Amino acid sequence: MRFCKICTLQFEWNVNSRREAVAYHPDIHHRRSIRLKDYDYSRPGAYFVSICAQGRACLFGEIVDGVMRLNDAGRMVNTVWDEIPAHYPGINVDAFIVMPNHIHGIAVIVGAAPRGRPGPEPSNNGQQPGPGQPQGVAPTAGQPQGVAPTAAGLSLPAVVNRFKTMTTKRYTDGVKQNGWPAFPGKLWQRNYYERVIRNHDELSAIREYITHNPQQWPMDTNNPNNAP
């Protein structure tokens, strides 16, 4: 299986009064070496996550004039992400975008500054370019079907796995009940890309990248029009 080429992310932030550019090329890493060796992914902090649909199938909507227009499946994916804090205490969500065939988001395991989750920002077209559900809000729904209750110390891989499970279940229901396009075998690719967010400057830069990601769709390596 070909691993999704999550679009190259390049942004700048100011560190010690200098401008530093950082480029992300997760497609060059072997499947077994994507995670940081010996890093504890249950540590409190903020994590940038990208997940691609199987086969880079465009199932979640389309980009129109640089704006992501979600279909029903895309709105479902956005809802599942925003519901994560209600189902899993100790896990919060920040900036998030559903693209036609992948998602970018910031998941926060609470407990440490400067990685703590900031205040809410307004949504855009049903999405969450800024933070999602505010920290401390009581759960608004029961535990998702087929997902075990969370335990203390839930890790980032566990959060991603449960997000995939919940969205796959709801997408399958949409296929059966509403005629959504069927997906090829699995909804999501097996792996995903992540980055540990180290400071507020990096957090701000990644938020900006997520918010403006639809405008980069013409150059995105996940865009089927750019397939080699």
C-alpha positions in Angstrom: 0.0 0.0 0.0 1.3 3.4 -0.9 1.5 5.7 2.0 -0.3 9.0 1.6 2.0 11.9 0.6 0.7 14.4 3.2 1.2 17.7 1.5 4.5 19.4 2.2 4.1 21.9 5.1 6.4 24.9 5.2 6.0 27.7 7.6 8.1 30.2 9.5 8.2 31.4 13.1 10.4 33.7 15.1 12.7 32.0 17.6 15.3 34.1 19.5 14.7 37.0 17.1 15.5 34.8 14.0 13.2 33.6 11.2 13.5 29.8 10.7 11.7 27.8 8.0 10.7 24.3 8.6 9.6 21.9 5.9 7.7 18.7 6.5 8.2 15.7 4.2 6.5 12.7 5.9 6.3 10.8 2.6 10.1 10.2 2.7 9.9 8.3 6.0 9.5 4.6 6.2 6.2 3.4 7.8 8.0 2.1 10.9 10.0 5.3 11.5 7.3 7.9 11.4 7.0 8.1 15.2 9.8 9.5 17.3 11.7 6.6 18.8 11.2 6.2 22.5 8.9 9.2 22.7 5.9 8.9 25.1 2.9 9.9 23.1 0.7 10.0 26.2 2.7 13.0 27.5 0.7 16.2 28.0 1.1 18.5 25.0 -0.2 19.5 21.6 0.3 17.3 18.5 -0.2 18.2 14.9 -1.9 15.2 13.1 -2.6 14.5 9.4 -4.7 11.5 8.2 -5.4 10.6 4.6 -8.2 8.7 3.1 -7.5 5.3 1.6 -6.3 5.7 -2.0 -6.6 9.5 -1.6 -10.2 9.2 -2.5 -12.0 12.6 -2.4 -15.0 11.6 -0.2 -15.5 14.7 2.0 -16.3 17.6 -0.3 -14.6 19.9 -2.7 -12.5 23.1 -2.9 -14.3 26.0 -4.5 -12.5 29.3 -5.0 -10.0 28.4 -2.2 -12.8 27.4 0.3 -13.5 23.9 1.5 -17.2 23.0 0.8 -18.0 20.0 3.0 -20.5 17.4 1.9 -22.5 15.3 4.5 -19.5 13.0 5.0 -17.2 15.9 5.6 -19.5 17.4 8.1 -19.7 14.0 9.9 -15.8 13.9 10.1 -15.8 17.4 11.4 -18.4 16.6 14.0 -16.5 13.5 15.2 -13.4 15.5 15.7 -15.2 18.2 17.7 -16.9 15.6 19.9 -13.6 14.1 21.0 -13.3 16.1 24.3 -16.8 15.0 25.3 -16.1 11.3 24.8 -12.5 11.3 26.1 -11.8 13.5 29.2 -8.2 14.7 29.2 -8.1 15.1 25.4 -8.9 18.4 23.8 -9.0 19.6 20.2 -7.7 22.8 18.6 -7.4 23.9 15.0 -8.9 21.4 12.4 -9.7 21.2 8.7 -11.4 18.6 6.6 -9.9 18.6 3.1 -11.4 16.6 0.1 -9.4 13.5 1.0 -7.5 14.2 4.2 -7.6 16.0 7.5 -5.2 18.2 9.5 -5.8 18.9 13.2 -4.2 19.6 16.5 -5.0 17.2 19.4 -4.1 18.3 22.9 -3.4 16.0 25.8 -3.9 18.4 28.6 -1.6 19.1 31.5 1.3 21.3 30.4 2.1 24.9 29.3 2.6 26.3 26.8 0.8 23.5 25.1 -2.4 24.0 27.0 -5.5 24.7 24.8 -6.4 28.4 24.3 -9.8 30.0 24.1 -12.3 29.3 21.3 -12.4 30.9 18.0 -15.3 31.2 15.5 -15.9 28.3 13.1 -15.9 28.5 9.3 -18.3 26.6 7.0 -19.1 24.1 9.7 -15.4 23.4 10.4 -13.1 24.4 13.2 -10.2 26.5 12.0 -9.8 27.6 15.6 -10.2 25.5 18.8 -13.2 23.2 19.0 -15.1 22.5 22.2 -13.9 24.6 25.1 -11.9 22.9 27.9 -14.1 21.8 30.8 -17.4 21.6 28.9 -19.5 18.7 30.1 -20.1 15.8 27.7 -23.0 16.4 25.4 -23.4 12.8 24.2 -23.0 9.3 25.3 -20.0 7.1 24.6 -19.8 6.3 20.8 -21.0 2.8 19.8 -18.2 0.3 19.6 -15.7 2.5 21.4 -14.5 1.6 24.8 -14.5 4.3 27.6 -11.3 6.2 27.8 -8.8 5.6 30.5 -6.3 7.9 32.1 -3.2 8.4 30.0 -4.8 8.0 26.6 -2.0 8.3 24.0 -2.0 10.1 20.7 -2.1 6.8 18.7 -5.1 5.7 20.7 -6.9 9.0 20.0 -6.2 8.7 16.3 -7.4 5.1 16.2 -10.6 5.9 18.0 -11.2 8.9 15.6 -10.7 6.5 12.7 -13.0 3.9 14.2 -15.8 6.5 14.9 -15.7 8.1 11.5 -15.5 4.7 9.7 -18.6 3.5 11.6 -20.6 6.7 10.8 -19.4 6.7 7.2 -20.4 3.1 6.7 -23.9 4.0 8.1 -24.0 6.8 5.5 -23.2 4.4 2.7 -26.0 2.1 3.8 -28.6 4.7 4.7 -27.9 7.7 2.6 -26.1 6.4 -0.5 -22.7 8.0 0.3 -19.9 6.7 -2.1 -18.4 3.5 -0.9 -14.8 3.5 0.2 -12.2 1.0 -1.1 -11.6 -1.5 1.8 -10.8 1.0 4.6 -11.9 4.6 4.9 -8.4 5.8 6.2 -4.9 4.9 5.3 -3.3 2.7 8.0 -0.7 5.3 9.0 -0.8 9.0 9.8 1.6 11.9 10.1 2.2 13.6 13.4 4.5 16.3 14.9 5.0 17.2 18.5 4.3 21.0 18.9 7.1 22.4 21.0 6.1 26.0 21.7 3.5 28.8 21.2 5.2 30.1 18.1 5.1 26.8 16.4 1.5 26.3 17.6 0.5 29.6 15.9 2.3 28.7 12.7 0.6 25.3 12.4 -2.8 26.9 13.2 -2.3 29.3 10.3 -1.2 26.5 8.0 -4.4 24.5 8.9 -6.7 27.5 8.4 -5.3 28.4 5.0 -4.8 24.8 3.8 -7.7 24.9 1.2 -6.0 27.7 -0.6 -3.0 25.4 -1.2 -5.1 22.7 -2.8 -3.9 23.3 -6.4 -0.4 22.5 -5.2 -1.3 19.7 -2.8 0.3 16.4 -3.5 -3.0 14.7 -2.3 -4.9 16.5 -5.1 -5.7 13.8 -7.6 -5.0 16.4 -10.4 -1.3 16.4 -9.2 -0.9 12.6 -9.2 2.3 11.6 -11.0 
